[in-house]
Amino acid sequence: MLHTLKTKFGYEGFRPLQKEIIENILNHKDTLVLMPTGGGKSICYQLPALLMDGITIVISPLISLMKDQVDALLANGISAGALNSGNTDSENELVKQKCIQGTIKLLYVSPEKLLSEIDYLLKEIDIALFAVDEAHCISQWGHDFRPEYTQMGVLGHYFPKVPIVALTATADKITRQDIISQLKLKDPKVFISSFDRPNLSLRVEKGYLQKDKHKFILEFIESHKNEAGIIYCLSRKNTETIARFLEKKGVSTAVYHAGLPQHIREGAQDDFINDRVQVVCATIAFGMGIDKSNVRWVIHYNLPKSIESYYQEIGRAGRDGVPSDTVLFYSVADIIMLTKFANDSKQQQINLDKLDRMQEYAESYICRRRILLSYFGEESHQDCGNCDICKNPPERFDGSRITQMALSAIARTNESITLRLLVDILRGSQNQDVVEPGYHLIKTFGIGREIPPRDWNNYLLQMLQFGYIEIAYNEGNKLKITDSGRKVLFGKRVAELVTIIRDDKEEALTKRKKKEASLFDTKAEDLELFENLRALRKELAHKEEVPAYIIMSDKILHLIASSKPVTVEQFGTISGIGEYKQEKYGKQFTNCIKEYLNV
């Protein structure tokens, strides 16, 4: 096992649980694996595939995901192929012939293709293992439910002696049980890896208006020069609006949502994977097929509908272990919209409960990573030090006067206004919605004009969280004063609020770069070599017509820049460089280093 890990994948040792999972599979036992994105799930079935007689069939939901996996295996000198509708008939026939001849070790198929070949190709080949990737798709409780996956239960009937491994990055308890039931796994051993991704920074920004969001995003991207990122939006319209804004500012951007023709979506994904664009603005339709290891940041323009969705989406950043940033914008408007979606869904109560947990995460004033880990049943006994709460512990102040301003305006309008209208009244806006009902005449009109709109939105979110006000969703989202709020309004109770802290973007960037350098022992003077190596990788990727990260990940480039190998033998000792890559790329990379060192 260790010999194959080193020679084929270039690693000296296993990550947590990988060895135990592989041993369980090699013992022909059914297995369920929960491991976070970037945690090394692929090795769990790819390595046993090389050690077992016969072919491993990998069931995967997306063509793009199959292509990435096959390209990565081929780049390590491992024989692999895919059967899917993206191939021509002759390409599929060639793959089938290789399977029958036994020259392919791993075959990737969609669930639909597997079912169509179950009485044909699969009967003619020696199958060692079935690996069901993205297994949460099989469960109606999962967040990416795909009905075709539910028919995978037939595998045990057709191939009773072939072990099955199901793998997913996110599944709560009910989803895990459903996966086992749907796949008819026989006495499976369940392996749950740590969900902690310490290289991901977690940050929530509250109360932003659209123009403030756009300004923040632009400054954020400017501080992440040439670093790939994804912006997730709830609506198709927002993806296009943000993309147009960024393009006008000179940021290369693609759009991806389900309303676009397939060739446009495929083009956007291909441009992003191959670093032709820096940013993708997308709905949640984007990402499952992305194995791109050098995504450096993910922004959620809106609140996701559940922690599972959020965790899966931020997991697309930093798959290579390099420090990466995540930002979540949170507003009451998102809560209102997502509550409506949940109420209109077939699983109303479950979706409302999931939204409540997501809201609690966004509103929390304790370490965010501890909340995430707790949700997935994992205890953490210390704060992470890499979320906005840990970096800037909240300071509270007596916010009674600010709270009373808001509560008084709500009371004087007979609890008949929405949050947006409340801010307009407090800020003294003379717009039609304020003037027509006569709200400009009430005593509290304009009383809070010294507080910026964004801060008002933030404070009102806090008032919601602390239970001073509530939203009547069944009355057009009107604000109501709670019993606790009435005590504050009449001076019988102090209302504590959290001080709003502004981050200095230059200071934040410097901290991140220092952390990245220290993580890989990359000294400041070696960053120039890292850029030279990155340019070489880009050139090789262009020649081979594969994404740059398939040649080598950013993490490996940092390790090369730190250790500066000048012989092919030294190059082969770098973690992640197997024998195939050592022989194929050793000379070019060591020549690049020698040129940099003038030796």
N, C-alpha and C positions, 0 to 999 in steps of 0.2 A: 504493500500500500504506500509506504513512505517513498520507495524507489520510484513508483509511478507518479506520485505527487511531485517529486523533484524533477524527474526527467521530462514529463509531459507538461506540467503546469508551472514549474520553476519555484515551488514553495518548499521550504525546509520542514515545516510542521503544519499540523492541522489547526484550524480555528476551533473554538469551543463547540462541542457536540458532533462535529463532522465525522470524527473517527468512529464514535459509537453508532451513528446513523449508518455509515457505510458498512460496518460490521453486521448490523442488523439486516441490511439488504443482502449482503453476501451470504447470510444464513437463510435466505429465501423467505424472510418474514415480511408481512405487510407493514407499512410504515407511514405515519403522518408527521410531516415536518413543518413547524412554524418557525420561520427565521426571517429577521427583518431584511428589507432591500439592502443589498450590499453586504449581507452577512455570510455569503458563500453557499447559497442553496444549490447552485448548479453543480459544484464539485460533488455534492452528496449523491448525485446519480451519474454524473459523467465519469467519475473515477471507477465506481463499480462496473460501469459499462465496459471499461477497458480490461477489467479483471475477469469478467464472466464470459463464458462461451455463448456465442449468438449475438443477436442485435437487441439493443435497447430502444424501445419505441417511446418517444417523448410526445405527449399530447399537449399542444400549446394553442392558445386562443387566437393569436394574431400572426399574420404572415410576416410582418416586420420584425416581430420578436423572434420567430424562427430563423429569419435571415441573419439577424445579429448573432444568434447563438451558433449557427452553422459557420458563419464567417470567423468567429472567435476560435472555434474548434479547428478549423482548417489552418488558421494562423499559428496554431500550436502543433500542426502536423498530425492531427487526429482526423480519421476518415468519418465524414458526416454528410447528411443530405436531408432534403425536405421535400415532402409531397404536398402541394397545395395549388390553389387556383391561380396563383401568381406565376407559376411555371407554364411553359408551353407543353403541349401533349408529348412532344419528343423528349423534352427535359424530364418530365415525369416518368416516361418509359425507361430512360437511361438510369434514373435513380432506382426504379423497380428491379432492373436487371442487376445492378450492383448489389442490391439486397439479396437477391436469389443466389448470386455468386458468393455472397458472404464477405464482400470487400468494404462494406459500410458497417461501422460499429454503433452509430447513433442515427436514428431516423426520426425526424420531426414531422408530425402530422397534426392537422386540425381535427376536432372531434367529428366533423362531418366526413372528412376524408377517411378517417379510421373506420367509421361505420360502413362506408361504401366498399372498403377493401377487406372487411372482416371475414368474408367468405371466399376471398380470392388471394391477394398477395399474402395476407397474414397467415394463411394456412400453408403457404409454400416455404415460409422462412422459419428459422430457429430463433424464437423470441426468448431473451434472457430476463427482461424486466420491462414493466410499464411504468413510466414516470408521468404523473398528471400534474403539470405545472399550472400556476395561478388557480389552485384548486378551490379557492373561495367562489369562483364562478359557478361551481356546481350547486351551490346552496341558495335557496330562495331568500335566506336571511343575509347572504353576502351582499356587498354593495355593487357588485358587477355581475349580477345574476344572468347566466346565459342558458336558456332552456336546452340547447343541444348537449350541454355537458351532463345533464341528468341521465342521458342514455348510456353513460360510461359504466354503469352498473353491470352491463352485459359482459364485461371483460372476464369476470370471475367464472361465468357460465361457459364461455368459449375456451378460456385458457386457465383452468383451475389450478395448475401447478406453477403458473408464472406469478412471481411476487409483484405487488403494486406499491409504489411510493407516491404519496400525494404531498405537494409542496405549496405553501402560500406564505406571504409576508404578513398578512393581517387576517385574523379570524378570532372573534370572541367565542365564548364557550358554546353558545347555541349553534354557531356556524361550524365549529369543529365537529360537533356531534352529527350535524347534517351531512358533512363531507363523508364521515365514516359510514353513515347509513346509506347514502346515495351510491357510493362506490362499492358497497357491500364488502368492506375490508374485513378480513378474518383476523380477529384478536390482534389488532394493530398495536404496535408500540408507538406512543405519541412523544415526540421530542419538541419541547418548547424552548427555543433559544432566548437569550436576553433581547428585549426589544430596544435596548438603549443604543442610540446612535450618537455617541459623545462628540463626534466631529461636526454635528449640525447645531448651529446656534438657533435658538427659538426666540422670536420677537413678535409681539402683538402691538399694533398701532390702533388707537381708538378715536372715533369721532371725526375722521377726516371727511371733508367735502371732496367732490370729484376733482376740482382744480388743485386742491392740496395733495390729493393722492398722486396726480400726474406729476406735480413738481417733485414730490418725494421719490417717485419711481425713477424719474430722469436723473436726479442727483445720485440715487442708489446705483444705477447702471454706470454712471460716470466714475463712480468709485470702484467699479468692477470691470475695468477696461479689458476688452477682448475675452471676457469670461461668459460662458454660455449660461442662460437662465430661462425659466418658464414663468409666465404670468397666467394664473388660473382665474377665470371669471365665471360667474353664474350664468350670464346671458351671452348669446352670440353677438348681439349689438355691441356690448362692452369690449369684446375681443377686437372687433374691427375699429372701434373708436380709439382704443389705446394704441393699436398698431399704427393707425394713421398719425397720431400724435408723435410717436417715437420716430417713425420714418421721417417726418418733417424736421425732427431734431437731429437727423443723421445717424440714427441707430438702425442697423439692418434687422428687420423684423418680419416674421411670417405669421399668418393667421391659420388656426385650425379649429373647426367646429363641424358638427354633423350636418349642417345645412349647406356645406360646400360640396361641389362635385368631387368624386373620389380622386380624380387625377390631381386636383388642386391640393387635397389633403395629403396625398402621397408625396407630392412635390414639396410641400411645407415640411413634412417629416424628414424627407431625404436631405433637404437643405440644412436643417438643424443638425441632423446626425453627422453630416459631413462638414460642419463648421462654415457653411456658406452664409448663414445668418446667425446672429448672436442670440436673438430672443424669439421665442414663440409665445404668442398670446392665444390662449386656448380655453375651451370648455373642458369638463372632466372627460370628454371623449378621447382626449389626448394623453398618452403617457404609458399605457400598459405595455406597448410594444417597444418602448424606449429602453435600451440597455446601455445607453450612453453614459460612460463612467465619469466624464469630466463636466457634468452640469454643476455649476458652482453656486447657484442660488435658485430659490423658488419663492415667488410672491403670490399670495392669495389675495386677489383684488376684493373678493367677498368671502364671507364666512362659509366654510364647507358644511354639508348637511350632517356629517357624523365624524367622530374621531377616527374611525376606520378609514374613511375617504381622505381625511386630512393627513393621517400618518402615511398612507400609501403615496400620496402626492408629494409630501416633503421628502419622502424616501428616494425620490428621483434625483435629489441633489447629493453630491458627495459619495457616490457609490464606491469610489476608489479609496475612501478613508481620509481624503484631504479635507481640511476645514471648509465648510460651506455654510451659507446663510439662508435662513428662511424668515419671511415676514408675512404676517397675517393682518389684514385690515379688518376692523370689526365695527359695525354700526347697527343701530336699531332697525334701520331700513332692511338690513339682511335678515334679522330675526323675524320681522313682519312677513317678508317674502317667503322664507323657508318654512315658517309656521303654516302659511297658506298651502304650500306644496305638501307638507306633511298631512294636513287636514284633508286634502283632496286625494291622498294616496289610498291604496288598498290596505296598507298596513299602518293605519293612522297612529295607533298608540305606540307601536315600536319606533316609528320614525320620529314622533314627538319626544320620546324618551331619549333617543340618540341625539336629537337636536339640543335637548336640555344639557346633556353631558358636554356637548361642544361649546355651548354658551358658557357653562361653568368654567371650562378651560380658558376661554377668551377673557373672561371677567376676573380670573383669579389673581390674587396678590400673593400667592405662594409659588415656589419653584415649579415652572411649567413641566419640566421633564418628569418630576415626581408624579404629577397628575396623569401624564401620558402612560407612564409605566404602571401606575396603579390601575388604570382602565383595563390594561391587558393582563392584570393579575400578577404583576411583578412588584415586589417591594423595593423601595430605595430608602436607605437610612441617612442619606445626606443630600444637601442641595447640589445642583449640577455645576454651578459657576459659569454656565454657558447659555443662560437665557436672560431676557431683559429684566426679569424680577431679581435674579441673583446678581446681575451686574449693577443694577440701580435699585437697591431695596427701597420699597415705597415709604415715603414719609407722609404722615397724616397731619392734618391741621383742622382747626375748628372751622368747618365750612357751613356753619348754621346760616350766616347771612346770605350766602350764595344759594343755598337750598331754599331758604324762605322766599327769596325773589321768585324762584321758579314755581314754588307751591302757591304763592300768592296769585301769580298770573293764571295758574290753572284754576284756582278757586274763583277768581273774578270773571273768568270766562265760563263759569258753570260746568267745569270739567268736560268741555266740548271741543277741545283743540288737540291737534296731533303734535308730535314732537317738533317737526319742522316749523309749524306755525308758532309754537311756543318760543323757539329761538328768534324768529322774526319779531315777535312782540317784545321780548326782552332786549333785543338789539335796537329796537326803534325803527324797524323797516316800514316805510310808507307804501307797501304794495297793496294790490287790490284785495287779497285774501285777508289782510289786516284791517284795512280801512272800511270795506263794505259792511262787515258786521259791527263796526264801531269799536274794535279792540284798541284803536289808537287813542281812545278817550279814557281807558282805564288807568288807574293810579300807577300801576307797575309798568306801563308802556315806556320802553327805553331805559329802564332802571339798570340794565346790565350791559349797556353799550360799550363799557370799557373792556369787557371780556370778549375775546375773538370768537367767532362762530364755532371753530373747531374745538376750542376749549369748552364752550357751552355743551357741545355734543358729548364730549368726554365726561363732564360733570353729570350730565343727565343719565348717561350710562351707569355711572356710579350710584346715582340715586335709585335707579332701577334695581341694581344689584343689592344695595343696602336695604331695599324694601320700603323706600319712602313714597315711591310712585309705582303704578303698574299700568300696563297697556290693555285696554279692552278690545281684544281682537274682533269680537263680535259686534262692536259698535264703530266700525271704521277706524280702528286703531287710536281711539281717543285716550288721553291720559287721565288717570284717576288717582286721587290722593288716598293712601292707605292710612290705617290707624296710627302707625308709627310716624308717617308723614305729618299727620295733624298735630301730634305732640311737638314735632320740630317747628311747625308753622306757628304754634301758639307759645313757643318759648319754654316748653316743659321738658325738652330733650335737646341735647347737643348733637349736631350732625357732623360726624367726622368725614372728611373727604381726603383723597390721596393727592398729593402734590404732583402736578404734571411736569415731567422732566424732558427737556429737549436734548437729543444726542448731537454731539458735534461730529459731522460726517467725516472730517479729516482724521480726527482722533480715533474714530471707530475703524477706519480703513487701516491706520497705522497699527492698531492693536491686532487686527486680523492678520496682517502680513507678518507681524512678529510671531504670532501663534503658529502660522503656517510654516515659517522658517524653522522655529524651534521643534515642531512636531517631526520634521524630517531631517533635523540637524543640518538644514541648508543655510549656510552663512550668506550674508547680504551680497558678498562678492561673487557667490556662486549662482545668483539669480540670473546673471547675464548668460552663464553657461546653460542654465535651464532653458532660457529663451532660444539659444542656439540649437539645443537638442529638440525643442518643440518645433522649430522651423524644419529640421531634418525629418522629424516624424511626419510633418505635414506633406513634405515632398514625397516621401515613400508611400504615404497613404494615397496621394494623388496618382502615383504611378500604378499602384495595385488596385485602384478603384474601390477602396474600403475606407470606412471611417478611421480617423487618426487614432482613436482609443483602442481600436482592434490591434493596431501595430504595438502599442504600448500605452499604459495608463499614465496619467499625470503623476500618480504616486511613484511609479517605477522611475519616471524621468527625474523626480526629486531625489530619489535614492542614487541614481547614476550621477547627478550633479554634485551630490555630497561626497561620494566615494571616488569619483573620477577614475574609473578603470582605464588603463592604457593598453591592455592586452585583451585578446578575445577570451582567454581563460578567466581573467579577472571579471570581465563583463558577465560571464556565465554564473558567477557567484551571487549576482544581484537577485534579491527575492522577486519572483515573478517572471524570471528569464529561464525558460526550459531549454533543453538541448537543441530543439528545432530553431528557436529564435536566436539562440547563441550563435549557431552556425550561419543563419540567414542574415542577421543584422550586425553581428559583433564587429566586423571590420569597419563598417560605415560609422557606427557610433564611436568606436575608439579613435578613429581618424579625426572625427569632429572634436573630440576631447583633446587630442594631441595638438591639433591646430590651435585650440583655445589656449593651451598651456605653453605653446611654442616649444614643443619637445619633438 
